[in-house]
């Protein structure tokens, strides 16, 4: 395949991909077999004149290298065809299908890391047993909706726990900085299981919260068809160890008992605090790691669109943004920005208030929201392996005390700066379905975090003037940005207990859906002695 990068077309115009490829390659129409859209991004540098920038793949008749040499264009090169699926990727790297034939391997957790671990194990011929403390995604979605409507918190099945992991109730963003074949395989597999072909070429692909349950269920059914099993509403409460090696998992719930196993992939997610505590008591090596805490900030989506596009553009998707700044030596950045989305109550423990953000596929909500968060490290919370967990809990409980409920404390940005409780809304209405309670969020976060947020909001307003509007809404607290713990593993992906293999974001080795899933592939391959 020949890859052609940097094709610019005015936004709103319909591109003729075949014609563009013919002109770039200087070949005749009969010499081209087909064109494939590989990448699409939006260039807003000359707003309001906006351009889509495309990368195309062209299958041609004739010598690809000769055609490329004749072009004398650095943006035209011979390239490998894009990865079409996880199976395609595993075949390309030479992973043998029968490498783990008949072996029963436990996978603890069914978020992206767990699902893709299990899918990879099934390809390798193993019989993965996926153990999930929460419900399947269909039942989970119903429980979460009841909670959003004011119902009781289910500590085992909520926005954090259950099939699909925490990412199921987010935007379903798949963009990642890790690159490589494993990441491409993840995106392709999501596309194949109901996510839509556009995931493969969008520069910032997202599935959408409304579509994620369909995609997650599709992957589960594929794993089952390949010989895997799922134990839902079942929690791992202990591990059996003999001679430094894993021997079993103790299970509680619908499938209570002892599961004898010499290998278990631990893909529990960043909120499995009870698992961290149990492993720590068992002597499994782990350490704290830096993370970030802060708030969700909401603006009107139409204001973000105007700032990013320079004009009203109904023909373009809801605009996003991504900002970062160093403020007095401390990092502050926007994270998990949800265009046209909503703030969600994301608690997983009683007495703690947590927020996150999510968007549906259409991203057609009135508000835009993003985490506005500040980095913290051991100098802020201590050197102990679980000190970061204690730090998170402290501020989540402060937020719950301020609100009196799992609905988040909310405050206008202007009032946050003045350290006074808001009394009325201005241009932005909070989007959280659970509701909100006016309170002073300064009491829910460390003073240095609050000070940094205020200064960063003013810096970011240089890019989007409305960013630091006094009427912008803050909701708190955002503490589950990434795992506060890293479970140490060696080059073969084993923890200090041989056979227990920590994996994904919860183990401290990834951040986000795609990188977590790619790490799941990596650890599953390690079970077969294949290291990538």
N, C-alpha and C positions, 0 to 999 in steps of 0.2 A: 504494500500500500504506500502511496505517496501522501505525505502530510503537507498541507498548505496552511500556514499561520498568518495572522495579521490581516485578514480580509475585513475591511471596514465598510459598513453599509448604514446609511442614515436610518435612525430609529423610526419605525413606522412604515418604511418601505419593505416590500416583499422581495427577498433575495432570490435570484436565479442561481442556485448552487452549481448546477452543471455548467452554466455559462461562465460563472466566476472561475471555476476550476479550469475550463478550457483556456480562458485568457491567461491565467497564471502559468499554465503548463505549456502553452503554445502548441497545442495538439489539435487534431481534428475531432469532430463530434463522434465519428465512428471508432476512434481510438480509446474512448472512455467507456468503461463497463458500467460503473456506478459511482455515485458520490455519497459520502456518509458525513453527517454533521458530528464533529468531535467535541467542539467547545463553543459556547456562546457567552459573551460577557457584555456589559454595558459601559461605554466610555462617556463619562459625564464631565470631562475636563474643560470642554468648551461650551458649557450650558449657556443658553437653552438649546444649542445645537448638539444633539446627542447622537451617538453612533453605536450600533451593535458591532462587536468585533468577533469574527468567526474563525475557527479552525476547521478545515475540511479534510477528509480522507478521500482519496481517489484511487479506484482500482482501474488500471489501464491495460491496454494491449500493447505489448512491446517491452523493451528493456527499461525498467524503472530507473536504474542508475543513469542510463544514457539520457533519459528525459530530464532528470534532475540536473545533471551536469549542464545540459543545454540551456536550462533556465537561468543559470548564474544568479540565483536569488537565495539569500540566506534563509528566507522564510519558507523555502520548499526543500523537503528532504524525504528520503526513504525512511519509513517507520513501520514498526510492527502493528498489526491490526489491534484494535482495542480489545481488552479482555471482555468476554461476553457473559461470564458467569463464574461462580466459585469453582465449579468443576473444570472449566476452561483454564483458569489460573493454576489449579493444582496439577492439571495435566502438563502445562507448560513448564512447571518447575520439576517435573519428573516424580511427583509423589505417587507411589504405587497404590492402586486401589485396595489391594488385599493386605497392606502392611500390618494392620491391626485386626485381622479377620477373627471375628467371634469374641473379641475381648470386651468385657463389661467395664466401662469407665464412667465414673460419676462426674457430673457437671453441676456445681452448686451455684444456682442463679440462672435466670433466663432473660437477662438483659442482652444487649448486643454482643458482649464478650461471650456469654454463655451460649447463646443461640448459634453463633458462628463457630464456637468450639465444637458444639454438638454436631453441626452440619459437616464440619471438616472430619470429625471422628467417624461419622457415618460413611462418608466418602472413602475413608481408609479401611472400611470394613468392620469397625468396632460397633458395639451396641451401647450407645451413650444412654445413661440414665440421668435426666435433667431434674434436679430437685429444686423446687421453687416454693418459698414460704408463702407467697401470695396466690391469688387465683389466676386462672387463665384470663386472657386479655378481654374476652367478652364479659365475664363476670366482674372482672376488675373495673372495667369502664362504668358499669352500672353502680358499683360501690362508690367510685370516685364521684360520680354525678350526685349521688345521695349526699355525700359529704359536702360537696360544693353548695348544695341547696340548704345546708344547715344541719345535716345529720351527724351522728356520732363518728368519731375517728376510729377506724379499724387499724390497729397498730401493725397488723401483718399484711394488709392489702390496702394500698393507698397510692398517692402520687409517686412515692419513692419505691415501693415494693409491689411486686407482681410481674406477670409475664410481660416482657418488653422492656422492663427496667424503668428508670427515671425518665429516660428519653421519650417514652411513649406519651407523656404529658408535657411536651415541650413543643418546639417548632418542627422537630424531626430534621434538623439541619444535618447535612452530610458532608459539607465542605470541611476540609482538613488540611493541615500543613505537612502531613507525613508523606504523602505521595506513594508511589510504588504500586506493584501489581496487586498486593493484598488489599489495599484501599480501593483500587479500581474494581476488584472482584466483589467487594462489599456493596459498592454502589450498584454494580450490575445485578447482583442478586436481589437487592431491594427493588430494582426496576422490574425484574422478572416476576416477582411475587406481588405485583399489584401497585408498585410505586409509580409506574409510568416511565416511558422511554426517555422523557426529557431529563430525568435524573442523570442520565449518562453524559449529557452535553452541557447542562447549565453550569456556569462558573460557581454559583452558590446554590447547589441543589437542596431542596427541602421536600419532605414528604407531606407534612401537615398532620396535626394532631387527630383530625377527623379520619384520615386515611391510614394512620399508623396501625390501629388495631387489625385492619384487614391484612396489611403486609406482614405483621408479626404472626398472625394466625396462619398465614400461608407458609411461612418458614417452618413453623411447628409441624404442620401437616406433612411437609416434605421430609422432615427429620423422622417422623413416625413411619412414613412410607418406606424409609430406608433402614428401618429396624430399631429406631430409638424409642425411648419411653419418657413420659413426663409424670412426675409426682408433684401435683399441685397441692397447695395448702399444707405443705410439709416443710419443716424447718430443721436444719442441722444444728444440734445443740452441743455436740461434743465430737471429738475425734479419738480414735484408738491408735496408739503408737506403741511399737515394740522395736527395740534396738534402733531407734532413730528413724524408723520407717512407718509410714501410714499402714494401718491394718483394717480400719473400719470407720464408718460414720454413724453416729447415733441420731436417729430421726424422731421428731415429734410432730403430731398432726394426723392427717388422713392416712399416711403411710408410716405410722410409728414403728420403731424397731431398730435393729442394727443391720446396716448394710455393709457386708464384707467387701472391701475393695482395697487394692494396693495403689490405685491412682485416683485422684480427684482433682479436677480443675476447679479452682475457687474463684468464681466470677460473681461476687456478691453485691457489687455496687458500692457507691461512696457513703451510703447511709446505714450500713449494716454494723452499727456500733456494738451490738451484743456479740457479733461474731469476732470483731476485733478484740473485745475484752476476753472472750473465751480463749482465743488463740494466744493472747498475751499471757494469760494464766497458765497455759500449757507450755510456755517457753518458746513459742515460735518467734523467730527473730523478726522484729519490725522496728520502725523508727517513725517519728513524726516528720511531716514535710510541710513546706509553705503552701498556703492557699489564699483565698481572698474572701472578704466579707463586705457587706454594704447594704444597698437598697435596690428596689426597682424604681425607675423613673418613667413616668408616662407623659407623652405629649399627644396632641392631635396629629393623626397620620397625615392629614392634608398639609399641615405645616412642614412636616418632614419631607413630604413629596416636593413641595415648592422649593424648599431650601436645597434639595439634592438635584432636582431637575431644572430649576430656574423658571418653571412655568407649570401650569396645570396640565397634566398628561394622563388622560383616561386610557390611553392605549398602552401604558406601561404598568408593570406591577408596582405594588406598594414599595416605596423606597426604604432602604436600610442605611445603617451607618456603623462605623467601627472606629473608636477613638482610644487613645492611650496617652498618658502624660506622666512625667516624674514631678512630684510635688514635694519639695524639701526632702529629697532622697527616698521617697516612698512612691511606689507605683499605684496609679489609679487608672482603670480602664472600663470600657463598656464591654458587656459580655452577653451572649445569647440574646441578641437583639431580635425582637419579635414584631415585624411590621404587621399592622392591622390585627394585632393579637390582644391577649388579655393577661392580666396578672392572676396567678392561681395560688390558693392556699395549699402549701406543700408539706404540711407537718407529717411526721411519722412517729412521733413520741407524744404522749400525753403531757400537757403543760408546756409545750413548746410551740412557738409560732414561726413559720418559715414561709417565704414566698419564692415563686419561680415565675417563668413566663411561658406562654405557648401561643401558637397561631394555627389556624386551620389552613388547608391547602390554598384556599382562595385569598387568604390574608386580607379580608375585606372588612375588618372591624374598624371602628371609629378611631381607636387609639393605637399609637405605637408605644412599645415598652422595651426597656432594656435593663439588665443589671448594671448598676453603677457601683463598682466595687474597688476595694483597696487591699493591697497585698499585706499579709501578716506572716510572721515566721516565729521561730523558737524564741527570739528575743522578746516577742510579745506574749507568748503563752507558755513557755517553758520547754525544757529539753526532754521530758518524758515522752515515751512512745504514744501515749494516749492524751497528752496535754492539749493537743489541738482539738480533740473531741470534747474535752471539758470546756474549752474556750467557746466552741460552737454552742454547746448546751447553755452556757451562762447567758449568752445574748439572745438565744431563742426564748429562754424563760423570761428574760426581761421584756421581750416583745409581747409575750403572752400576758404578762402582768399588766402591761400598758393597755392592751386591747381587751383583756378579759375573755378572749375567745381565740379560735384558730383563724378568724378573719383578721387581716393584718392591721396594725396601727398605720394610719395614713396622715400625711401632712403636706401642705403646700410648700414648695421649695423656699418661697420668701419667708414663710413662718419658720421653717427649719433653720434658715440663716439667723433669724431673730430669736430662736429658741423659745417659741411660744406655740401653744396648741392652736391649730386652725379652728375657725368657727364657721366658715362657709367656703364653698367651692367657687372657682372662677371659670376659666375656659375648659378645663379638663375634668371629666367625671371619672372616678376610679372604676376600673373594669372588672374587679374581682367578683365572681359570682357569689362567693361566701359572704361578701359585704366588706365593710371596713369600719374602723373606729378612729376618730380624730384623737391623736395623742402626740406627744413630743418624742420623736424618734431619736433625739439626742440622748435620751435616757436608755435607749435600746442598743447602743453601739459605743465602743470606746471613743473618748474625745478626739484622739488623733485620727480616727477613721472619719468622724463627722467633719473635722476641719479639712481633711484632704478632699472629701466629696465636694464641699463648698468651693474650694479653690479650683478643683478640676472642672466643675460645671461651668465656671467662668472661662476657663481655657477652651473647653469644647464649644462654647458659644461663639468663638471666633470662626468656627466652621459652619455651625448651624445656629444662627442668632437666637432662635427660640429656645435653645437648649436650657439656658438658665433663666427662663421666664419665671417670674414669681408665682404664676399660677400653675406651673408644672406640679404633678403629684408624685410624692415619694411614698412607697409602701415598704414595710420592713418585717423581718430582716432577711436578707439574702446571705445565707451561710453555707449552702451546700453546692458551692461552685466547683469543687473537686474534692478528692479524698484528703483528709488531714493526716493520713497514715500511708506509709509504704511498707508492704510485707516483703521482706528481702527474699530475692530469688537469685539463683546462680545462672550461669550461661546456658544451662540445660533446662531452665525454667522451674527447677525444684526449689522449694523453700528449705528452711533448716530441718524440716521433717520431710525426708525423702518420699516422693510420691504425692505430696500435697503441693499443687502448682498454682500459685496466685496469678491472677490474670485481670486485665482490664483496668477501668478507672478506679474501681473500689480497692484494688491492690496497689494503686499508685503508679500504674504504668501507661496510662492513656488519659485522654481528656476529650470527651464527646463521643457520639455514636460511632462514627467511622473508625477512629483510631482504636476504640475499645473493641469493636468487632475484628479489626485487623490483628489486634493482640490476641484475641481468642483463636484466630486461625494459627498464629505463630505458636501458641502454647499447645494446641492440639497436634500440630506437626511434630513438636518436640516429643510428644508421647511415642511417636514412631521413629525417633532418632533423626528427624529432619529439622535442621536449624536454619532459619532465615533471618 
